[in-house]
Amino acid sequence: MAVSLSDIEAAAGRLRGQVLDTPCVESRTLGQILGCRVFLKFENLQFTASFKERGALNKLAQLVESGQPLKGVIAASAGNHAQGVAHHAQRLGLRAVIVMPVLTPTVKVERTRGFGAEVVLHGETFDAAREHALQLAAEQGLSFVHPFDDPAVIAGQGTIGLEMLAEQPDLDTLVVAVGGGGLISGIATAARAIKPGLEIVGVQTARFPAMVNAVKGTAHPQGTSTIAEGIAVGRPGQITREIVGALVDDLVLVDEGDIEQAIVMLLEIEKTLVEGAGAAGLAALVKDPKRFAGSRVGLVLCGGNIDPVVLQAIIGRGLVRAGRLARIRVAARDTPGVLAKITAVVAQAGANIEEVHHQRAFSMLSAQNVEVELVLQTRNREHVCAVLDAMRSAGFDASAY
């Protein structure tokens, strides 16, 4: 193997005092909901809000230790690796150039610049950004820091596995997000050496199933965008592919809705903010809870850099799925006081009105009728049905949509 336990232990020595030994604690509420014991590793608490700075720092420290002259470093990243490289390059006094896809969330671009890096936006995908970064590295004599397919980077990420098993030695399953495979490769290397019987499951978004296809020989189609942009990698690494194939028990796919639900669950239940990639592990449990029933499952909340606009949309969609935000349409005779009667029924049913749209011109109803659209704050799906029943009992034609 390209990476050994001793490499990861050496990385832990380099990282000590420079990155957080983040907590790995049980979420009893999530466990009760999902039917297993759930232990969360809060890598979203790192200074750059991502585990990526572990591998970046280990690589940069090795470059400095080598004694070779350094003109600077360059990396390609959707955001978290960029921040890790930029932050620790700044600490070590190194020039850092970061190539990011043009659609990278603004919060990640600006924070990377805030660490003193020179940001170049190029290409619509990580792979396009990487090719441009390699070209700039050759032109300017910069050292390329790969986000996942580098033994030093993998060893740095593997320190998470050391910490999780030191704090929670009774874990029997690890569920880890997979993009290029650096995180799961490092964790799997550490875990297999420390606790060989541990089950290790990788999770990819169904829109970017590159590692699943590479390891399992499947041909799942690749999409163009995902809420989990941190693991939106079109081509896995060679080193990571070999490690994953040898050490990981299974790879599963999750849908966008599963990831969105997991983000909302972590925000509401654990009061912790994660990005799409950071919620992928929990999304796998949400999608298939029977598979993990009764297990002691360790999840890595690998990143917390989410665009506030995206977060706002996810929260709203999550409320709709849970029946806590509903949109209903009420058809009624257009007479004085009809709107007051409708709102009174809503109030009596215990719902709160968030928006009202009174349609006359844009309606298929007869000219004597009016269509009222209401956005309501409700308790759950059953409450939505109760509101509709109350409307119909009051003589209105009401439906949810």
DOKOL-201952 format. One line per field, with one value per residue (C-alpha): residue number from 0; residue in three letters; z, y, x. Coordinates in steps of 0.25 Angstrom, whole numbers. Each point is the difference from the previous one (the first is absolute). Layout:
// DOKOL-201952
vexba = c(NUM  ...)
torkol = c(Ala  ...)
up = c(Z  ...)
north = c(Y  ...)
east = c(X  ...)
// end
This chain:
// DOKOL-201952
vexba = c(0  1  2  3  4  5  6  7  8  9  10  11  12  13  14  15  16  17  18  19  20  21  22  23  24  25  26  27  28  29  30  31  32  33  34  35  36  37  38  39  40  41  42  43  44  45  46  47  48  49  50  51  52  53  54  55  56  57  58  59  60  61  62  63  64  65  66  67  68  69  70  71  72  73  74  75  76  77  78  79  80  81  82  83  84  85  86  87  88  89  90  91  92  93  94  95  96  97  98  99  100  101  102  103  104  105  106  107  108  109  110  111  112  113  114  115  116  117  118  119  120  121  122  123  124  125  126  127  128  129  130  131  132  133  134  135  136  137  138  139  140  141  142  143  144  145  146  147  148  149  150  151  152  153  154  155  156  157  158  159  160  161  162  163  164  165  166  167  168  169  170  171  172  173  174  175  176  177  178  179  180  181  182  183  184  185  186  187  188  189  190  191  192  193  194  195  196  197  198  199  200  201  202  203  204  205  206  207  208  209  210  211  212  213  214  215  216  217  218  219  220  221  222  223  224  225  226  227  228  229  230  231  232  233  234  235  236  237  238  239  240  241  242  243  244  245  246  247  248  249  250  251  252  253  254  255  256  257  258  259  260  261  262  263  264  265  266  267  268  269  270  271  272  273  274  275  276  277  278  279  280  281  282  283  284  285  286  287  288  289  290  291  292  293  294  295  296  297  298  299  300  301  302  303  304  305  306  307  308  309  310  311  312  313  314  315  316  317  318  319  320  321  322  323  324  325  326  327  328  329  330  331  332  333  334  335  336  337  338  339  340  341  342  343  344  345  346  347  348  349  350  351  352  353  354  355  356  357  358  359  360  361  362  363  364  365  366  367  368  369  370  371  372  373  374  375  376  377  378  379  380  381  382  383  384  385  386  387  388  389  390  391  392  393  394  395  396  397  398  399  400)
torkol = c(Met  Ala  Val  Ser  Leu  Ser  Asp  Ile  Glu  Ala  Ala  Ala  Gly  Arg  Leu  Arg  Gly  Gln  Val  Leu  Asp  Thr  Pro  Cys  Val  Glu  Ser  Arg  Thr  Leu  Gly  Gln  Ile  Leu  Gly  Cys  Arg  Val  Phe  Leu  Lys  Phe  Glu  Asn  Leu  Gln  Phe  Thr  Ala  Ser  Phe  Lys  Glu  Arg  Gly  Ala  Leu  Asn  Lys  Leu  Ala  Gln  Leu  Val  Glu  Ser  Gly  Gln  Pro  Leu  Lys  Gly  Val  Ile  Ala  Ala  Ser  Ala  Gly  Asn  His  Ala  Gln  Gly  Val  Ala  His  His  Ala  Gln  Arg  Leu  Gly  Leu  Arg  Ala  Val  Ile  Val  Met  Pro  Val  Leu  Thr  Pro  Thr  Val  Lys  Val  Glu  Arg  Thr  Arg  Gly  Phe  Gly  Ala  Glu  Val  Val  Leu  His  Gly  Glu  Thr  Phe  Asp  Ala  Ala  Arg  Glu  His  Ala  Leu  Gln  Leu  Ala  Ala  Glu  Gln  Gly  Leu  Ser  Phe  Val  His  Pro  Phe  Asp  Asp  Pro  Ala  Val  Ile  Ala  Gly  Gln  Gly  Thr  Ile  Gly  Leu  Glu  Met  Leu  Ala  Glu  Gln  Pro  Asp  Leu  Asp  Thr  Leu  Val  Val  Ala  Val  Gly  Gly  Gly  Gly  Leu  Ile  Ser  Gly  Ile  Ala  Thr  Ala  Ala  Arg  Ala  Ile  Lys  Pro  Gly  Leu  Glu  Ile  Val  Gly  Val  Gln  Thr  Ala  Arg  Phe  Pro  Ala  Met  Val  Asn  Ala  Val  Lys  Gly  Thr  Ala  His  Pro  Gln  Gly  Thr  Ser  Thr  Ile  Ala  Glu  Gly  Ile  Ala  Val  Gly  Arg  Pro  Gly  Gln  Ile  Thr  Arg  Glu  Ile  Val  Gly  Ala  Leu  Val  Asp  Asp  Leu  Val  Leu  Val  Asp  Glu  Gly  Asp  Ile  Glu  Gln  Ala  Ile  Val  Met  Leu  Leu  Glu  Ile  Glu  Lys  Thr  Leu  Val  Glu  Gly  Ala  Gly  Ala  Ala  Gly  Leu  Ala  Ala  Leu  Val  Lys  Asp  Pro  Lys  Arg  Phe  Ala  Gly  Ser  Arg  Val  Gly  Leu  Val  Leu  Cys  Gly  Gly  Asn  Ile  Asp  Pro  Val  Val  Leu  Gln  Ala  Ile  Ile  Gly  Arg  Gly  Leu  Val  Arg  Ala  Gly  Arg  Leu  Ala  Arg  Ile  Arg  Val  Ala  Ala  Arg  Asp  Thr  Pro  Gly  Val  Leu  Ala  Lys  Ile  Thr  Ala  Val  Val  Ala  Gln  Ala  Gly  Ala  Asn  Ile  Glu  Glu  Val  His  His  Gln  Arg  Ala  Phe  Ser  Met  Leu  Ser  Ala  Gln  Asn  Val  Glu  Val  Glu  Leu  Val  Leu  Gln  Thr  Arg  Asn  Arg  Glu  His  Val  Cys  Ala  Val  Leu  Asp  Ala  Met  Arg  Ser  Ala  Gly  Phe  Asp  Ala  Ser  Ala  Tyr)
up = c(0  -3  14  14  14  3  -11  7  14  -5  -6  13  6  -11  2  16  5  -14  -3  10  5  -2  9  -4  9  0  -6  8  -7  -14  6  5  -14  -8  9  2  8  -7  3  -7  -3  -1  -10  -4  13  -6  -3  -15  4  -7  2  -13  8  6  -13  -5  12  0  -15  2  12  -7  -12  10  8  -14  0  -15  -5  -1  -10  6  0  -9  2  -7  8  1  13  13  -5  -5  14  6  -9  0  15  3  -11  6  14  -6  -9  -13  -13  -3  -13  0  -13  3  -9  -4  7  13  11  3  15  -3  -11  9  12  -8  -4  14  3  -9  -12  -15  -5  -14  -5  -11  -6  4  7  9  -11  -9  12  3  -15  1  13  -5  -12  9  9  -12  -5  13  7  12  8  -3  12  -4  8  1  -8  8  11  9  -2  3  12  6  -2  6  14  1  1  11  8  -2  4  12  5  -4  0  -1  -13  -10  -12  -7  -11  -7  -12  -13  -11  -5  12  8  13  0  -5  12  10  -6  1  15  4  -7  7  14  -1  -12  2  -1  -12  -9  -9  -10  -5  -13  -5  -12  -9  2  1  -6  12  0  -15  1  11  -2  -16  -1  -10  8  -8  5  2  -2  14  14  14  5  -9  9  -5  -14  -6  -14  1  12  3  -3  14  6  -9  4  15  -1  -8  10  13  -1  2  -9  -7  -1  -7  6  -7  1  9  10  1  2  11  7  0  6  11  4  1  8  9  2  -3  -9  -14  -11  -15  -10  1  15  1  -10  11  7  -13  -2  14  -3  -14  6  15  0  -5  12  11  13  -4  6  -12  -1  -10  -4  -1  -10  -3  3  -11  -6  -8  9  -13  -2  15  0  -12  7  13  -7  -8  12  7  -12  1  14  -1  8  -12  -9  -12  -2  -10  4  -10  5  -5  -1  10  11  12  -7  3  15  0  -6  10  11  -3  -1  14  6  -6  7  -12  -3  -13  -6  -14  -7  -15  -4  -15  -9  -14  1  3  -8  9  -4  1  13  7  6  2  13  1  14  6  14  11  5  10  -9  -12  9  4  -15  -2  12  -6  -13  7  8  -13  -7  12  -1  -14  -7  -12  6  -5  3  -11)
north = c(0  14  4  -7  2  5  11  4  0  9  9  1  5  11  4  0  14  5  -5  -4  -14  1  -6  -14  -1  -7  6  -7  6  -4  -14  0  4  -9  -12  -1  7  12  7  13  5  15  3  12  7  1  14  -1  -8  -13  -12  4  8  -12  -6  13  3  -13  2  14  -4  -11  9  10  -11  -5  12  2  14  3  11  -2  -10  -2  -8  -2  -1  2  8  -8  -5  14  6  -10  2  15  1  -9  6  14  -6  -6  13  -7  6  -7  0  -7  -4  -1  -4  12  -5  -1  6  15  -3  -10  9  12  -7  -6  14  4  -10  8  -10  5  -6  -4  -4  -9  -11  -5  -13  -4  -8  12  8  -10  -1  16  -1  -10  9  12  -9  -4  15  6  -11  -2  -12  -7  -4  -10  0  -15  -9  2  -9  12  6  -14  -2  14  -4  -13  7  1  -15  0  10  -6  -14  6  7  -11  -13  -8  5  -11  8  12  7  10  10  -3  10  -3  -10  7  0  -14  -5  6  -4  -14  -2  4  -8  -13  1  3  -8  -10  -4  14  2  11  6  11  10  7  9  -7  12  -3  -15  -1  -8  -10  -2  -2  -10  -7  0  7  10  10  13  13  12  15  6  -4  6  -8  7  -3  -15  4  -7  -6  -9  -6  -1  -12  -2  2  -9  -11  2  1  -13  -7  5  6  -10  7  12  6  11  11  9  15  0  -10  10  12  -7  -4  15  4  -11  4  14  -2  -12  3  15  -2  5  -9  1  -10  -9  1  -6  -12  -10  3  0  -14  -4  8  -7  -14  -1  -15  -2  6  -4  -3  4  10  9  11  12  11  13  4  14  12  10  2  12  7  1  -15  -2  8  -8  -13  4  5  -13  -8  7  -4  -14  -1  6  13  9  -2  7  -2  5  5  3  8  10  14  7  10  -6  -14  2  3  -13  -8  6  -3  -15  0  6  -9  -12  5  3  13  8  3  5  3  2  4  -4  6  2  -12  -11  -10  2  8  15  0  -9  3  -9  2  -6  -2  -3  -6  -3  -14  -10  -13  -6  -5  15  4  -10  5  14  -5  -7  12  8  -10  -1  16  -2  3  -7  -2  -8  -1  1)
east = c(0  4  -3  2  -4  14  -2  -13  6  12  -11  -6  13  1  -14  0  -4  -2  -14  -11  -2  -14  -11  -6  -13  -13  -13  -10  -12  5  2  -14  -5  9  0  15  10  6  13  4  14  -1  10  -9  6  14  5  -3  -13  5  9  8  10  6  5  4  8  7  4  5  8  6  4  6  7  7  9  -3  -2  -15  -5  -14  -11  -12  -13  -13  -12  -15  2  4  14  2  -2  9  11  -1  -1  12  8  -2  4  13  3  -2  -7  -13  -8  -13  -8  -15  -12  -7  -13  7  -9  4  2  11  7  0  5  11  4  -1  11  10  -1  0  -14  -1  -15  1  -9  -14  5  11  7  1  6  10  5  2  7  10  2  3  9  9  0  4  8  -11  -1  -14  -8  -10  -13  -1  10  13  5  3  -14  -6  9  -5  -15  3  3  -16  0  10  -8  -13  4  8  -12  -11  8  -13  -5  -3  -4  6  -8  8  -2  7  4  14  2  11  -8  -5  13  7  -10  -1  15  0  -13  5  13  -6  -13  0  -15  -6  -10  4  -11  3  -11  -1  -11  -8  4  15  2  14  6  -12  2  15  0  -13  0  -13  -4  -9  -1  7  -8  5  -3  -3  -3  12  10  11  -1  -3  12  -1  12  6  14  9  6  -14  -7  10  -1  -15  -1  9  -5  -15  -11  -11  -3  -14  -7  -9  -10  -1  -12  7  11  -9  -8  13  5  -13  0  14  -4  -13  5  14  0  12  2  6  1  -5  12  0  -14  3  3  -13  -8  4  -6  -12  -2  2  -1  -3  14  7  -11  7  14  9  2  11  -3  9  -6  11  -3  -9  2  -14  -5  -10  -10  1  -2  -13  -5  3  -7  -12  -1  2  -11  -9  4  -3  -14  4  -1  -12  -6  -15  -10  -14  -11  -12  -11  6  -8  3  6  4  15  -3  -8  11  11  -10  -1  16  1  -10  7  13  8  8  -1  13  -4  -14  -2  -14  -2  -11  6  10  -11  -8  -12  -12  0  -9  11  13  12  8  14  5  14  -2  9  -5  4  1  -6  -12  -2  -1  -11  -7  0  -5  -11  -4  -1  -9  -9  -1  -5  13  6  14  12  15  11)
// end
